[in-house]
Amino acid sequence: MNSIRIALSAVMYLALSAFLCAQDRGMRPLPFDDLSAFQNQSGNWQIVGDVTMDPTVDIHAQPPVEKKKKKKSQPQADPITSVSGTGVLLNKPDDSHKSHLVTNWEHGDIALEVEVMIPRGSNSGLYLQGRYEVQLCDSWGVKTARFSDIGGIYRNWEQNPETSYMGKAPLINAAKAPGLWQKLEVVFKAPRFDESGKKTANARVISTILNGVKIHDNVEIPRPTGGPLVNDEVPMGPIMIQGDHGPVAFRNFKYKLIGDLDIRLEDLTYEVHHGPFETESEVKESAVVKSGSIPALTYEVAGKDNQYGIVFNGKLIAPRSDEYFFDMVYGGLGSLRIDGKSVGDGWRGLSESATLEEGPHAIEVVLFKAQSWLQNSLSLFVSTANSYPVALHTFGSAPPGSNLVPPILIEPASEVKLLRAFLDFKGDRSQRLTHTIGVGEPDRIHYIYDLNAGNLVCVWKGDFVDATPMWHDRGDGSFRPLGMLQYLFSGPSLAVLNSPEQAFPSSSDDFKSKGYTLDYDTQRPTFLYEYKGAEVSDKVVPDGEAKYFTREVIVANPSANTYLKVAEGGKIEQLPNGWYAVDDKQYFISMSSGQVPVIRRAGDLQELIVPVDTTPIQYSLTW
């Protein structure tokens, strides 16, 4: 029994990160309507309705020194502006107001997600239990992430090797540009103590995801990091946000307190049936070839790799009355019943919930498999909205990665790489684009262009693409961009409109792709197409530091009332510096060719469009 518990524990930890970070069960908001959730502070923290941070201005930059006998210079504009309202927590410290912000509630194990905005050159930190700092700072463009970069687990400053901790750098720098909202998701496991107060297990960051990229995976933190609220370790402590290093803003803070769940199986039996079964009733009506008792679910009792069925029956002991979530994955067809009622069934897996009273409940699990090409597996995780998932199967029945194939990863080595494939726009199979080309740079900044619409559809930094879906087995023709991904919009970017109010078409019969040419020296493509008699060239090039892309569109012989759609999103606003913040500050557009874009409403979205003539249109896209 002990060996099974150890195996189940290993399965739980390996599955924990993906399970918790992929779902919102039990998340509660920390509303920023006022500061009542926090202890008193000196006045540097305030609640506002929205905030804008100029990405071109370093908050530590000093105004130019005035020369004698020269006219007094105008005071510098504040790079951080806000509007009144609620929903955003803003820190603007000065020499006399720079206190940390501490919650008036405490946590042990916790899952949290929050959006953070950091101005250029600023620095802050999110302290779990007030003791373990997750770094928040402007790390845009950093090539090799360190513990002091955004998302890093900060070090302490002890000199004694026995008490020092050197921190943990992110696996990859996934920072967005200053002035943009960045999403941080953390799953934290507090240190454990015995009855005498002796620590028995160190704190852990089970998972950290920054802007959709996993940057930490099961990292142990043996002692408090630098600058803690108190330099000790406890089962429960508040969240502290650093307030004395620089401005920072937060919104959409959600969290849930997590606890262990003592749910278990008792009196579990199994019956094995052999034969090519098509329905569950065929399984139960056939002869039992083997039966017995077992402490946990496993397909291994089948005794063969194919054409078998297994019926498990036992008691599920619910520790309390609650809603329970059942996540089950298996090779073949399966079903789950509790107290004779169906919880769910289906092909290769199910994810369902059921409300159970405290105490024992009859449970039945059925698995049958007739396809030799399917991987043998059976796993069942059970959780509540505020608990860790508990594995009710053996390690051998679903070893981590058992259903995975070695990934086929494509990386540009020393030159630009082009790869044709399908793209599921925003990860949605129903929005599949069938004529896309990925363009990867050795400096790890990439984009995908839709050859069927003449449009830049997404950009990202980090690794290039996972081509496994395209090339493994029969494949489905698609690839997956890797790294910090920013989707833009799908459909044509060039259109002739009868008026500036007419909607952009979702597709066009007047579009004709003419492929692309390659620059001899850089091997970068320039895309060519025809549209309503106009000849179009479209080129996308990174800047010298691989921080952003510049796009240049040249239209020869354009029709009257031709427009280029540059961006779309839920909210587009022009900033004081002339840039445009798109989709509620998810990325920036800055025009460099002199045209004046128009922000217009298009249904539930806004669009940024530019009138087209023979003058080249050039703009930069920063994220």
C-alpha positions as CSV (number, residue, x, y, z in Angstrom):
1,M,0.0,0.0,0.0
2,N,2.8,2.5,0.8
3,S,4.4,1.9,-2.6
4,I,1.1,2.7,-4.3
5,R,0.7,5.9,-2.2
6,I,4.2,7.0,-3.3
7,A,3.4,6.3,-6.9
8,L,0.1,8.2,-6.7
9,S,1.9,11.1,-5.1
10,A,4.3,11.2,-8.0
11,V,1.5,11.2,-10.5
12,M,-0.3,14.0,-8.6
13,Y,2.7,16.3,-8.6
14,L,3.5,15.7,-12.2
15,A,-0.2,16.4,-13.2
16,L,-0.7,19.2,-10.7
17,S,0.6,22.1,-12.7
18,A,-1.4,21.5,-15.9
19,F,-4.5,20.6,-13.9
20,L,-4.6,23.6,-11.7
21,C,-3.4,26.2,-14.2
22,A,-5.8,25.1,-16.9
23,Q,-9.1,25.6,-14.9
24,D,-10.9,28.3,-13.0
25,R,-12.8,26.1,-10.6
26,G,-13.1,27.9,-7.3
27,M,-11.3,31.1,-8.3
28,R,-12.6,34.1,-6.4
29,P,-11.8,37.7,-7.4
30,L,-9.9,40.1,-5.2
31,P,-11.9,43.2,-6.2
32,F,-10.1,46.5,-6.6
33,D,-13.1,48.6,-5.7
34,D,-11.3,50.0,-2.7
35,L,-8.3,49.1,-0.5
36,S,-10.3,47.4,2.2
37,A,-8.7,44.0,1.5
38,F,-5.3,45.5,2.6
39,Q,-3.6,46.8,5.7
40,N,-3.1,50.5,6.0
41,Q,-0.4,52.0,3.8
42,S,1.3,55.4,3.4
43,G,-0.6,56.6,0.4
44,N,1.4,55.4,-2.6
45,W,-1.3,52.8,-3.4
46,Q,-4.6,53.9,-5.0
47,I,-7.6,52.5,-6.9
48,V,-8.1,53.9,-10.4
49,G,-10.3,53.1,-13.4
50,D,-7.5,52.7,-15.9
51,V,-3.8,53.4,-16.3
52,T,-1.5,54.2,-19.2
53,M,2.3,54.0,-19.1
54,D,4.4,55.5,-21.9
55,P,6.6,52.6,-23.1
56,T,9.3,55.0,-24.4
57,V,10.0,56.7,-21.1
58,D,12.2,55.2,-18.4
59,I,10.8,56.1,-15.0
60,H,14.3,56.6,-13.7
61,A,15.3,59.0,-16.5
62,Q,16.4,62.4,-15.3
63,P,15.2,65.6,-17.0
64,P,17.9,67.4,-19.0
65,V,20.1,69.7,-17.0
66,E,19.3,73.3,-17.7
67,K,22.1,75.5,-19.1
68,K,22.7,79.0,-17.7
69,K,21.2,81.9,-19.6
70,K,18.8,79.4,-21.4
71,K,15.1,79.5,-21.3
72,K,13.6,77.4,-18.6
73,S,12.7,73.9,-19.9
74,Q,9.1,72.7,-19.7
75,P,8.4,70.1,-17.0
76,Q,8.5,66.6,-18.2
77,A,5.1,64.9,-18.8
78,D,4.3,62.1,-16.3
79,P,4.9,58.8,-18.2
80,I,2.1,57.3,-16.0
81,T,-1.4,58.6,-16.2
82,S,-4.6,57.2,-14.8
83,V,-8.3,57.9,-14.9
84,S,-10.7,57.8,-11.9
85,G,-12.8,54.8,-11.3
86,T,-12.3,51.3,-9.9
87,G,-10.8,48.0,-11.1
88,V,-7.1,48.8,-11.2
89,L,-4.6,48.9,-8.3
90,L,-1.8,51.4,-8.9
91,N,1.4,52.1,-7.0
92,K,3.1,55.5,-7.5
93,P,5.8,55.8,-4.8
94,D,7.8,58.9,-3.9
95,D,10.4,59.7,-1.3
96,S,7.9,59.9,1.5
97,H,5.2,57.5,0.3
98,K,6.6,54.1,-0.6
99,S,5.1,51.4,1.7
100,H,4.5,47.8,0.7
101,L,0.9,46.6,0.4
102,V,-0.1,43.7,2.6
103,T,-3.4,41.8,2.5
104,N,-5.4,41.6,5.7
105,W,-6.0,37.9,4.9
106,E,-3.6,35.0,4.9
107,H,-3.0,31.9,2.7
108,G,-1.3,28.6,2.8
109,D,-1.4,26.7,-0.5
110,I,-2.8,29.0,-3.2
111,A,-3.4,29.3,-6.9
112,L,-3.6,32.9,-8.2
113,E,-3.7,34.8,-11.4
114,V,-3.3,38.5,-12.0
115,E,-2.6,41.0,-14.8
116,V,0.3,43.3,-14.1
117,M,1.5,46.4,-15.9
118,I,5.1,47.7,-15.4
119,P,6.5,50.9,-16.8
120,R,9.9,51.0,-18.5
121,G,12.7,50.5,-15.9
122,S,10.4,49.8,-13.0
123,N,10.7,47.0,-10.4
124,S,8.3,45.4,-7.9
125,G,7.6,42.0,-6.4
126,L,4.8,39.7,-5.3
127,Y,5.6,38.0,-2.0
128,L,3.7,34.8,-1.4
129,Q,3.0,34.5,2.4
130,G,4.9,37.8,2.6
131,R,8.2,35.7,2.4
132,Y,8.8,34.3,-1.1
133,E,9.2,36.9,-3.8
134,V,8.1,36.4,-7.4
135,Q,9.9,39.2,-9.2
136,L,8.0,41.8,-11.2
137,C,10.1,44.1,-13.3
138,D,10.6,45.4,-16.8
139,S,12.5,42.6,-18.5
140,W,11.4,43.3,-22.1
141,G,14.1,42.1,-24.6
142,V,16.3,40.3,-22.0
143,K,18.0,37.5,-23.9
144,T,18.9,35.2,-20.9
145,A,16.5,35.5,-18.0
146,R,17.9,35.7,-14.5
147,F,16.3,35.4,-11.0
148,S,15.9,39.2,-11.1
149,D,13.8,39.2,-14.2
150,I,10.0,39.1,-14.3
151,G,8.6,35.9,-12.9
152,G,12.0,34.9,-11.3
153,I,12.1,33.7,-7.7
154,Y,14.3,36.2,-6.0
155,R,17.4,35.3,-4.0
156,N,18.2,36.3,-0.4
157,W,21.3,38.2,0.6
158,E,22.7,35.9,3.3
159,Q,26.4,35.4,3.1
160,N,26.5,32.1,5.0
161,P,26.3,29.2,2.5
162,E,24.1,27.3,4.9
163,T,21.4,30.0,4.9
164,S,21.9,31.6,1.5
165,Y,19.5,31.0,-1.4
166,M,20.5,32.1,-4.9
167,G,17.0,32.3,-6.4
168,K,15.6,30.6,-9.5
169,A,15.6,32.2,-13.0
170,P,12.6,31.7,-15.3
171,L,13.0,28.9,-17.9
172,I,12.5,31.5,-20.6
173,N,12.0,35.3,-20.7
174,A,8.3,35.7,-21.5
175,A,8.1,39.4,-20.7
176,K,6.0,41.8,-22.7
177,A,6.9,45.4,-23.5
178,P,6.5,48.0,-20.7
179,G,3.1,49.6,-20.6
180,L,1.3,46.4,-21.6
181,W,-0.8,44.1,-19.4
182,Q,1.0,40.9,-18.6
183,K,-0.8,37.8,-17.2
184,L,0.9,35.9,-14.3
185,E,-0.4,32.6,-13.0
186,V,1.1,30.9,-9.9
187,V,0.4,27.7,-8.0
188,F,2.2,27.8,-4.6
189,K,2.5,25.1,-2.0
190,A,3.3,26.4,1.5
191,P,6.0,24.8,3.7
192,R,4.8,22.0,5.9
193,F,5.4,21.6,9.7
194,D,4.9,18.8,12.2
195,E,3.0,19.2,15.5
196,S,6.1,20.6,17.3
197,G,6.5,23.3,14.7
198,K,9.5,21.7,12.9
199,K,9.5,22.3,9.2
200,T,9.1,19.0,7.3
201,A,8.8,20.2,3.7
202,N,10.0,23.4,2.0
203,A,7.8,25.8,0.2
204,R,7.3,25.2,-3.6
205,V,6.2,27.0,-6.6
206,I,4.4,24.2,-8.4
207,S,3.9,26.2,-11.5
208,T,4.3,29.7,-12.9
209,I,2.9,30.8,-16.2
210,L,3.7,34.2,-17.6
211,N,1.9,35.4,-20.7
212,G,0.9,31.8,-21.6
213,V,4.4,30.4,-21.2
214,K,5.4,28.1,-18.4
215,I,8.5,29.6,-16.7
216,H,8.7,27.5,-13.5
217,D,7.8,23.8,-12.9
218,N,7.9,22.4,-9.3
219,V,10.6,24.7,-7.9
220,E,11.6,24.2,-4.2
221,I,12.2,27.4,-2.1
222,P,14.2,26.3,1.0
223,R,14.0,29.7,2.8
224,P,12.6,33.2,2.5
225,T,13.9,35.4,-0.3
226,G,15.3,38.9,0.1
227,G,13.2,41.6,1.7
228,P,10.5,39.5,3.3
229,L,7.8,40.8,5.6
230,V,9.2,38.6,8.4
231,N,12.3,36.4,8.0
232,D,10.7,33.2,9.3
233,E,8.5,30.4,7.8
234,V,4.9,29.7,8.8
235,P,1.9,27.7,7.6
236,M,-0.1,30.8,6.8
237,G,0.9,34.3,5.7
238,P,-0.4,37.3,3.8
239,I,0.4,38.4,0.3
240,M,2.7,41.4,0.1
241,I,3.3,43.6,-2.9
242,Q,6.6,45.5,-3.0
243,G,5.9,49.3,-3.0
244,D,9.2,51.0,-2.6
245,H,11.1,50.1,-5.9
246,G,8.9,51.7,-8.6
247,P,5.4,52.1,-10.1
248,V,3.3,49.1,-10.9
249,A,-0.4,48.4,-11.6
250,F,-2.6,45.3,-11.2
251,R,-6.0,44.2,-12.3
252,N,-8.2,41.1,-12.6
253,F,-6.7,39.5,-9.5
254,K,-8.2,36.0,-8.8
255,Y,-7.2,33.4,-6.3
256,K,-8.2,30.2,-4.6
257,L,-7.0,28.6,-1.4
258,I,-6.1,25.0,-1.9
259,G,-6.2,22.1,0.5
260,D,-5.5,18.4,0.4
261,L,-8.5,16.1,-0.2
262,D,-8.8,12.8,1.6
263,I,-10.9,11.0,-0.9
264,R,-10.2,7.3,-1.4
265,L,-11.4,4.0,-2.8
266,E,-12.3,1.1,-0.6
267,D,-13.3,-2.5,-1.4
268,L,-12.4,-2.1,-5.1
269,T,-12.9,-5.2,-7.2
270,Y,-12.5,-5.9,-10.9
271,E,-13.8,-8.3,-13.6
272,V,-11.9,-8.8,-16.8
273,H,-13.7,-9.7,-20.1
274,H,-11.9,-10.7,-23.3
275,G,-13.3,-10.1,-26.7
276,P,-13.9,-7.4,-29.4
277,F,-16.6,-5.3,-27.7
278,E,-18.5,-2.4,-29.3
279,T,-20.8,-1.5,-26.4
280,E,-20.7,-1.6,-22.6
281,S,-23.6,-4.0,-22.5
282,E,-21.6,-6.5,-24.6
283,V,-18.8,-6.3,-22.0
284,K,-21.1,-7.0,-19.1
285,E,-22.9,-9.8,-20.8
286,S,-19.7,-11.7,-21.8
287,A,-17.9,-14.2,-19.6
288,V,-15.7,-13.1,-16.8
289,V,-12.2,-14.4,-17.5
290,K,-10.5,-13.0,-14.3
291,S,-11.6,-11.2,-11.2
292,G,-10.2,-10.0,-7.9
293,S,-9.6,-7.1,-5.5
294,I,-7.2,-4.2,-6.1
295,P,-6.3,-1.0,-4.1
296,A,-6.4,1.4,-7.1
297,L,-7.6,1.5,-10.7
298,T,-5.4,0.1,-13.4
299,Y,-5.8,-1.2,-16.9
300,E,-3.0,-3.7,-16.3
301,V,-5.3,-6.3,-14.8
302,A,-6.6,-6.9,-18.4
303,G,-3.6,-9.1,-19.0
304,K,-3.5,-8.2,-22.7
305,D,-3.0,-5.1,-24.9
306,N,-6.2,-5.1,-26.9
307,Q,-9.8,-6.5,-27.2
308,Y,-10.6,-6.5,-23.5
309,G,-13.1,-4.9,-21.1
310,I,-12.8,-4.2,-17.4
311,V,-15.5,-3.5,-14.9
312,F,-14.4,-2.0,-11.6
313,N,-16.8,-1.7,-8.6
314,G,-16.1,-0.3,-5.1
315,K,-16.8,2.4,-2.6
316,L,-15.8,6.0,-3.1
317,I,-15.4,7.7,0.4
318,A,-16.2,11.4,0.1
319,P,-14.7,13.3,3.1
320,R,-17.3,16.1,3.0
321,S,-20.5,17.2,1.2
322,D,-19.3,19.1,-1.9
323,E,-19.2,19.2,-5.7
324,Y,-16.6,16.8,-7.0
325,F,-14.8,17.0,-10.3
326,F,-13.9,13.8,-12.2
327,D,-11.2,13.9,-14.8
328,M,-10.7,10.5,-16.5
329,V,-8.4,9.6,-19.4
330,Y,-8.2,6.1,-21.0
331,G,-7.4,4.2,-24.1
332,G,-10.7,3.2,-25.7
333,L,-14.3,3.7,-24.5
334,G,-15.2,4.2,-20.8
335,S,-17.9,5.3,-18.3
336,L,-18.2,6.4,-14.7
337,R,-21.2,5.8,-12.5
338,I,-21.7,6.8,-8.8
339,D,-24.6,5.4,-6.8
340,G,-26.0,3.9,-10.0
341,K,-26.2,7.2,-11.8
342,S,-24.1,8.0,-14.9
343,V,-21.5,10.8,-14.3
344,G,-20.2,10.5,-17.8
345,D,-19.0,8.3,-20.6
346,G,-17.2,8.7,-23.9
347,W,-14.3,8.1,-26.2
348,R,-10.8,8.3,-24.6
349,G,-11.8,10.5,-21.7
350,L,-14.4,12.5,-19.7
351,S,-14.4,15.5,-17.5
352,E,-17.6,15.8,-15.4
353,S,-18.8,16.8,-11.9
354,A,-21.2,15.4,-9.3
355,T,-22.5,16.6,-6.0
356,L,-21.9,14.0,-3.3
357,E,-22.8,13.9,0.4
358,E,-20.2,13.0,2.9
359,G,-19.6,9.3,3.3
360,P,-19.4,6.2,1.1
361,H,-20.8,6.0,-2.4
362,A,-21.0,3.1,-4.8
363,I,-18.7,3.6,-7.8
364,E,-18.4,1.8,-11.1
365,V,-15.8,2.3,-13.8
366,V,-15.9,0.5,-17.1
367,L,-13.2,0.5,-19.7
368,F,-13.1,-1.5,-23.0
369,K,-10.7,-1.3,-25.9
370,A,-10.8,-2.7,-29.4
371,Q,-8.3,-0.5,-31.3
372,S,-4.8,-1.8,-31.4
373,W,-3.3,1.6,-32.3
374,L,-4.6,3.2,-29.1
375,Q,-2.2,3.6,-26.1
376,N,-3.2,1.5,-23.1
377,S,-4.0,3.8,-20.2
378,L,-6.5,4.5,-17.4
379,S,-6.4,7.4,-15.0
380,L,-8.9,9.0,-12.7
381,F,-8.3,12.3,-10.9
382,V,-10.9,13.6,-8.4
383,S,-10.9,17.1,-6.9
384,T,-13.1,19.8,-5.5
385,A,-13.0,23.5,-6.5
386,N,-10.4,24.2,-3.7
387,S,-8.4,21.0,-3.5
388,Y,-5.5,19.3,-5.2
389,P,-6.5,16.5,-7.6
390,V,-6.2,13.0,-6.1
391,A,-5.2,10.1,-8.3
392,L,-7.3,7.0,-7.8
393,H,-5.1,4.9,-10.2
394,T,-1.7,3.4,-10.0
395,F,1.4,5.0,-11.5
396,G,1.8,2.2,-14.0
397,S,-1.7,2.7,-15.4
398,A,-1.0,6.2,-16.6
399,P,2.7,7.1,-16.3
400,P,3.4,10.7,-17.1
401,G,3.9,11.2,-20.8
402,S,2.7,7.7,-21.7
403,N,0.3,9.1,-24.3
404,L,2.8,11.5,-25.7
405,V,5.1,11.1,-28.7
406,P,8.5,12.7,-29.0
407,P,7.8,16.2,-30.2
408,I,9.0,17.3,-33.7
409,L,10.4,20.8,-32.9
410,I,11.6,23.1,-35.6
411,E,14.1,25.8,-34.8
412,P,15.9,28.3,-37.1
413,A,19.6,27.7,-36.6
414,S,21.8,30.3,-38.3
415,E,19.3,31.6,-40.9
416,V,15.7,32.5,-41.4
417,K,13.4,29.4,-41.7
418,L,10.1,29.3,-43.6
419,L,7.6,26.5,-43.0
420,R,4.2,26.1,-44.8
421,A,1.4,24.6,-42.7
422,F,-2.2,25.0,-41.4
423,L,-2.8,27.2,-38.4
424,D,-5.6,26.9,-35.9
425,F,-6.2,30.6,-35.3
426,K,-6.2,31.3,-31.5
427,G,-5.9,27.5,-31.1
428,D,-9.4,27.0,-32.4
429,R,-9.8,24.2,-34.9
430,S,-12.9,25.8,-36.3
431,Q,-10.8,28.8,-37.4
432,R,-8.2,26.8,-39.3
433,L,-6.2,28.8,-41.8
434,T,-5.0,26.6,-44.6
435,H,-2.5,28.7,-46.5
436,T,-0.2,30.0,-43.8
437,I,3.6,30.2,-43.6
438,G,5.7,30.5,-40.5
439,V,8.8,32.7,-40.6
440,G,11.3,32.0,-37.9
441,E,14.3,34.1,-37.0
442,P,17.5,32.8,-35.4
443,D,17.1,35.6,-32.9
444,R,13.9,33.9,-31.6
445,I,11.3,36.4,-32.9
446,H,8.8,34.9,-35.4
447,Y,5.5,35.4,-37.2
448,I,2.9,33.7,-39.3
449,Y,1.6,35.1,-42.6
450,D,-1.7,34.1,-44.2
451,L,-0.9,33.7,-47.9
452,N,-4.7,33.3,-48.6
453,A,-5.5,36.8,-47.2
454,G,-2.4,38.8,-47.4
455,N,-2.2,39.3,-43.6
456,L,0.1,39.0,-40.6
457,V,-1.9,36.8,-38.3
458,C,0.3,36.3,-35.2
459,V,3.7,37.1,-33.8
460,W,5.7,35.6,-31.0
461,K,9.1,35.3,-29.2
462,G,10.9,32.2,-28.0
463,D,11.0,28.7,-29.6
464,F,9.7,28.5,-33.2
465,V,7.1,25.7,-33.9
466,D,6.0,22.3,-32.9
467,A,5.4,20.4,-36.1
468,T,4.3,17.1,-34.4
469,P,0.6,17.5,-35.4
470,M,1.8,18.0,-39.0
471,W,4.3,15.2,-39.4
472,H,3.6,12.6,-36.7
473,D,1.8,9.5,-38.1
474,R,-0.6,10.6,-40.8
475,G,-0.6,14.2,-39.4
476,D,-3.3,16.8,-39.8
477,G,-1.2,19.4,-41.7
478,S,-1.0,21.9,-38.8
479,F,1.8,23.3,-36.6
480,R,1.8,25.0,-33.2
481,P,3.6,28.2,-32.5
482,L,5.7,28.0,-29.3
483,G,6.7,30.7,-26.9
484,M,5.0,34.0,-26.0
485,L,2.3,34.2,-28.7
486,Q,0.3,37.3,-29.7
487,Y,-2.6,36.7,-32.1
488,L,-3.6,39.7,-34.3
489,F,-6.6,39.1,-36.6
490,S,-7.6,36.8,-39.4
491,G,-9.1,37.7,-42.8
492,P,-7.8,40.2,-45.4
493,S,-5.9,43.3,-44.3
494,L,-6.5,45.1,-47.6
495,A,-10.0,46.1,-48.8
496,V,-11.9,48.6,-51.0
497,L,-14.7,50.1,-48.9
498,N,-17.6,52.2,-50.2
499,S,-17.2,54.3,-47.0
500,P,-15.0,54.4,-44.0
501,E,-17.9,52.8,-42.1
502,Q,-18.3,49.7,-44.3
503,A,-17.3,46.4,-42.7
504,F,-14.1,44.7,-43.7
505,P,-14.8,41.5,-45.7
506,S,-14.0,38.2,-44.0
507,S,-12.7,36.9,-47.3
508,S,-12.2,38.2,-50.8
509,D,-12.5,36.6,-54.3
510,D,-10.5,39.5,-55.7
511,F,-7.3,38.4,-53.8
512,K,-4.7,36.5,-55.8
513,S,-1.5,35.4,-54.1
514,K,1.7,35.6,-56.2
515,G,3.9,33.9,-53.6
516,Y,7.0,35.6,-52.3
517,T,10.6,36.6,-53.1
518,L,13.6,36.1,-50.8
519,D,16.2,38.7,-50.0
520,Y,19.5,37.3,-51.1
521,D,21.4,38.4,-48.0
522,T,18.9,37.8,-45.2
523,Q,16.7,35.1,-46.7
524,R,13.6,37.1,-45.4
525,P,10.5,37.0,-47.6
526,T,8.6,39.8,-49.3
527,F,5.0,38.6,-50.0
528,L,3.4,39.5,-53.2
529,Y,-0.3,39.6,-54.3
530,E,-2.8,41.2,-56.5
531,Y,-6.0,42.9,-55.2
532,K,-8.6,44.6,-57.5
533,G,-5.9,45.4,-60.1
534,A,-3.4,46.7,-57.5
535,E,0.0,45.1,-57.1
536,V,1.0,44.6,-53.4
537,S,4.3,43.8,-51.7
538,D,4.3,43.1,-47.9
539,K,7.5,42.8,-45.9
540,V,7.9,42.0,-42.1
541,V,11.3,42.6,-40.5
542,P,12.5,42.5,-36.9
543,D,14.5,45.4,-35.4
544,G,18.2,45.0,-34.7
545,E,17.5,43.8,-31.1
546,A,14.7,41.4,-32.0
547,K,12.3,43.3,-29.8
548,Y,9.6,44.1,-32.3
549,F,8.6,43.8,-36.0
550,T,8.3,46.5,-38.6
551,R,5.8,45.9,-41.5
552,E,6.0,47.7,-44.8
553,V,3.1,47.4,-47.3
554,I,3.5,49.0,-50.7
555,V,0.4,49.2,-53.0
556,A,0.9,50.1,-56.7
557,N,-2.1,51.4,-58.6
558,P,-4.6,51.2,-55.7
559,S,-8.3,51.7,-56.3
560,A,-10.1,54.6,-54.7
561,N,-11.2,54.0,-51.1
562,T,-8.7,51.3,-50.4
563,Y,-7.8,50.8,-46.8
564,L,-5.3,48.7,-44.9
565,K,-6.5,47.2,-41.6
566,V,-3.6,47.4,-39.2
567,A,-5.2,46.0,-36.0
568,E,-8.4,45.0,-34.3
569,G,-9.3,44.4,-30.7
570,G,-11.9,45.0,-28.0
571,K,-10.5,48.5,-27.3
572,I,-8.0,50.6,-29.3
573,E,-6.8,53.9,-28.0
574,Q,-4.2,56.4,-29.1
575,L,-1.6,57.2,-26.4
576,P,-0.1,60.7,-25.7
577,N,3.1,59.7,-27.5
578,G,1.2,58.9,-30.7
579,W,1.3,55.1,-30.4
580,Y,-1.8,53.0,-30.4
581,A,-2.6,50.5,-27.7
582,V,-4.5,47.6,-29.1
583,D,-7.0,45.2,-27.5
584,D,-7.0,46.9,-24.1
585,K,-3.2,47.2,-24.0
586,Q,-2.1,43.8,-25.3
587,Y,0.2,45.2,-28.0
588,F,1.3,48.5,-29.5
589,I,1.2,49.9,-33.0
590,S,3.4,52.9,-34.0
591,M,3.2,54.4,-37.4
592,S,6.5,55.5,-39.0
593,S,5.4,56.4,-42.5
594,G,3.2,59.5,-41.7
595,Q,-0.3,58.2,-42.4
596,V,-2.9,58.9,-39.8
597,P,-4.9,55.8,-38.9
598,V,-8.6,55.9,-38.1
599,I,-10.0,54.1,-35.0
600,R,-13.5,52.8,-35.9
601,R,-16.1,50.5,-34.3
602,A,-16.8,47.2,-36.0
603,G,-19.5,45.3,-34.2
604,D,-18.1,44.3,-30.7
605,L,-14.6,45.2,-31.8
606,Q,-12.6,48.3,-32.8
607,E,-10.4,48.4,-35.9
608,L,-7.4,50.6,-36.8
609,I,-7.4,51.3,-40.5
610,V,-5.2,53.4,-42.8
611,P,-6.3,55.0,-46.1
612,V,-4.1,53.6,-48.9
613,D,-2.4,55.5,-51.8
614,T,0.9,54.8,-53.5
615,T,2.9,56.0,-50.5
616,P,4.4,53.0,-48.6
617,I,2.8,52.2,-45.3
618,Q,5.2,51.4,-42.5
619,Y,4.4,50.6,-38.9
620,S,6.0,48.8,-35.9
621,L,4.3,46.1,-33.9
622,T,5.5,45.9,-30.3
623,W,4.4,43.3,-27.7
